[in-house]
Every structure is written in structure tokens, then in C-alpha cells.
Amino acid sequence: MADTQPPVIAPGDQAPEDSAAPFRDASLPSDPAAFARALFADDGIDETVWLNGDLRTRYFTPELAGLVADTVHDDPTRLQSNPLCLCSAPKALAPTVTATVLDADRALVHVKVARTGTTESPTIPLILVLSQEPEGWKLADVLYPQSHESLRKILAKANADDLEVRAPV
């Protein structure tokens, strides 16, 4: 006779994991502004987020992670500067962060990055476009208000096979 009762889980035992349930990275902040601060903090390590495949997967949407991976090919010289600071020394960053949650799935994070050691544009404004993924917030794009460009657009042009597509718009 088949047992139709649900399994009994003794205290201390773990319930079986539901593989269909989305994985939430508990180490990532659930607040968009805190997520952005964590992204900048991890970008200040020896190998920046842009070059570290594990960190790219942790912080970027799959599409943005793929665009970055296709562009850098683990070679830092393929990007002229770090997209989070438009600089080559992310350890010297002092970002100020303000988040605007658009809805449950999207947020904009306004960041002003103070760059040390430069007199030309010592403060850079950025807008981080965040998407709520099953794992938590992920970076979907970086907007550069001063140049009216976006990281995704720049990377798409850099990865285009057709020279006409790479031409400035």
C-alpha cells in the first residue's frame, strides 16, 4: 500500500529543495542603492567586475554579461576604461548613490563618481539601470548622461560585424 502522507521532516533536517523555485543570492542586497554600492565595492578589487566572469555573472543580467564577455575576451585593454568610473583606477572611487525604484522589476540608480588624481571631469554622473532577476537585482545597462550613450549601445557597436553598424549615430 502506497504512503499518501507528505514526508515528515525531523527538526534539524532540511526540507527537500524545490528545483523550480528561483535561486536568490542572499549575499546581494535587496535594496537597489545597496546593490549599487556593493557593485562599486567589488569593482575596487584587484580584478574588476568587468574582467572577472564570476562577478559579471553575479552583478550583470545575462545579456549584459554576454556583451561584456564578448568585448573583453578577458583582455582588459579591449575596454579603454572601466565603464563604472570611466577611469582605469577603480580603487580610487568615491561614489554617491541615489536610487529610484520604478516598479518591482526595474530601478534606476543615479551615481556620481568622484575620480581622484584627475582635473579633467573629476566627477562623472552615471545612471545604472537595474533589473530584478530571480537571483536579485542585476545591472542591465549603464547610461552616460554627459555623452547621451549607454554601455549596451557601445558594446553592441563594438561587437558588430558590420562597419556601418559601428559608425557613430
C-alpha positions as CSV (number, residue, x, y, z in Angstrom):
1,M,0.0,0.0,0.0
2,A,1.4,3.4,-1.1
3,D,2.1,6.0,1.6
4,T,0.0,9.1,0.7
5,Q,1.2,11.2,3.6
6,P,3.7,14.0,3.0
7,P,7.2,13.2,4.3
8,V,7.8,14.0,7.9
9,I,10.9,16.2,8.4
10,A,12.5,15.9,11.8
11,P,13.7,19.1,13.5
12,G,17.2,19.9,12.2
13,D,16.6,18.2,8.9
14,Q,16.3,20.3,5.8
15,A,13.2,20.2,3.6
16,P,13.9,19.0,0.1
17,E,14.8,21.8,-2.2
18,D,12.3,22.8,-4.9
19,S,14.4,23.0,-8.1
20,A,11.8,25.1,-9.8
21,A,12.0,27.8,-7.1
22,P,14.1,30.7,-8.2
23,F,17.6,31.0,-6.5
24,R,18.0,34.2,-4.6
25,D,21.6,35.2,-3.9
26,A,21.3,36.1,-0.2
27,S,24.7,37.8,-0.3
28,L,23.4,40.5,-2.6
29,P,21.5,43.4,-1.1
30,S,17.7,43.6,-1.9
31,D,17.8,47.4,-1.9
32,P,18.9,48.9,-5.3
33,A,21.1,51.6,-3.8
34,A,22.8,49.0,-1.5
35,F,23.2,46.7,-4.6
36,A,25.0,49.6,-6.5
37,R,27.3,50.2,-3.5
38,A,28.2,46.5,-3.4
39,L,28.9,46.6,-7.1
40,F,31.3,49.5,-6.7
41,A,32.9,47.9,-3.7
42,D,33.6,44.7,-5.6
43,D,34.8,46.7,-8.6
44,G,37.6,48.0,-6.5
45,I,39.3,44.7,-6.1
46,D,42.4,43.7,-7.9
47,E,40.5,42.2,-10.9
48,T,37.5,44.4,-11.7
49,V,33.9,43.2,-12.1
50,W,34.2,43.7,-15.9
51,L,37.0,41.1,-16.2
52,N,36.0,38.6,-13.5
53,G,33.5,36.2,-15.1
54,D,32.1,35.1,-11.7
55,L,31.5,38.7,-10.6
56,R,30.0,39.5,-14.0
57,T,27.5,36.7,-13.5
58,R,26.8,37.9,-10.0
59,Y,26.1,41.5,-10.9
60,F,25.0,41.7,-14.6
61,T,22.0,40.5,-16.4
62,P,22.9,37.6,-18.7
63,E,22.6,39.8,-21.8
64,L,25.0,42.5,-20.4
65,A,27.4,39.8,-19.1
66,G,27.5,38.3,-22.6
67,L,28.1,41.6,-24.3
68,V,30.9,42.4,-21.9
69,A,32.5,39.0,-22.2
70,D,32.3,39.2,-26.0
71,T,34.1,42.6,-25.8
72,V,36.8,42.0,-23.3
73,H,37.7,38.3,-24.0
74,D,39.4,38.5,-20.6
75,D,41.8,41.2,-22.0
76,P,41.4,44.5,-20.1
77,T,42.9,46.6,-22.9
78,R,39.9,45.9,-25.0
79,L,37.9,48.4,-22.9
80,Q,39.6,51.8,-22.9
81,S,38.3,52.5,-19.3
82,N,36.2,50.9,-16.6
83,P,32.6,51.5,-17.5
84,L,31.7,52.2,-13.8
85,C,34.1,55.1,-13.5
86,L,35.3,55.9,-17.0
87,C,38.7,55.5,-15.4
88,S,41.5,53.0,-15.1
89,A,41.8,53.1,-11.3
90,P,38.6,51.9,-9.7
91,K,40.2,51.6,-6.3
92,A,40.2,55.4,-6.0
93,L,36.4,55.8,-6.4
94,A,34.1,57.6,-4.1
95,P,30.6,57.1,-5.5
96,T,27.4,58.8,-4.1
97,V,24.3,56.7,-4.8
98,T,20.6,57.6,-5.1
99,A,18.1,55.0,-6.2
100,T,14.7,55.4,-7.8
101,V,12.6,52.3,-7.9
102,L,10.4,52.4,-11.0
103,D,8.5,49.2,-10.2
104,A,9.1,45.8,-8.7
105,D,11.2,44.8,-11.7
106,R,13.2,47.9,-12.6
107,A,15.2,50.6,-10.8
108,L,17.4,53.5,-11.8
109,V,20.3,54.3,-9.6
110,H,21.9,57.7,-10.1
111,V,25.6,57.7,-9.2
112,K,28.1,60.4,-9.1
113,V,31.7,59.0,-9.1
114,A,34.4,61.3,-7.8
115,R,37.6,60.4,-9.5
116,T,40.8,61.2,-7.7
117,G,44.0,62.2,-9.5
118,T,42.4,64.0,-12.4
119,T,41.4,67.6,-13.1
120,E,39.5,66.7,-16.3
121,S,35.9,65.7,-15.3
122,P,36.7,64.8,-11.7
123,T,33.1,63.9,-11.1
124,I,31.3,61.6,-13.5
125,P,27.5,61.1,-13.4
126,L,26.1,57.7,-14.3
127,I,22.7,56.1,-14.3
128,L,22.6,52.4,-13.5
129,V,19.6,50.6,-15.0
130,L,18.8,47.6,-12.7
131,S,16.5,44.7,-13.5
132,Q,15.0,42.4,-10.8
133,E,16.0,38.9,-11.8
134,P,15.2,35.7,-9.8
135,E,18.6,35.9,-8.1
136,G,18.0,39.6,-7.1
137,W,18.9,42.9,-8.7
138,K,21.2,42.8,-11.7
139,L,22.8,45.6,-13.8
140,A,21.1,45.8,-17.2
141,D,22.8,48.9,-18.5
142,V,24.9,52.0,-17.7
143,L,23.7,55.3,-19.1
144,Y,26.2,58.1,-19.5
145,P,24.2,61.4,-19.4
146,Q,27.1,63.6,-20.5
147,S,27.5,61.8,-23.8
148,H,24.0,60.5,-24.2
149,E,25.3,57.0,-24.6
150,S,24.7,53.7,-23.0
151,L,27.0,50.8,-22.2
152,R,24.8,48.3,-24.1
153,K,24.8,50.5,-27.1
154,I,28.6,51.0,-27.0
155,L,29.2,47.3,-26.6
156,A,26.7,46.3,-29.3
157,K,28.6,48.6,-31.7
158,A,32.0,47.2,-30.6
159,N,30.7,43.7,-31.2
160,A,29.0,44.4,-34.6
161,D,30.4,42.6,-37.6
162,D,29.2,45.4,-40.0
163,L,31.3,48.6,-40.0
164,E,28.2,50.6,-40.8
165,V,26.7,49.5,-37.5
166,R,29.8,50.6,-35.7
167,A,29.6,54.1,-37.2
168,P,28.5,56.8,-34.7
169,V,24.8,57.5,-34.7
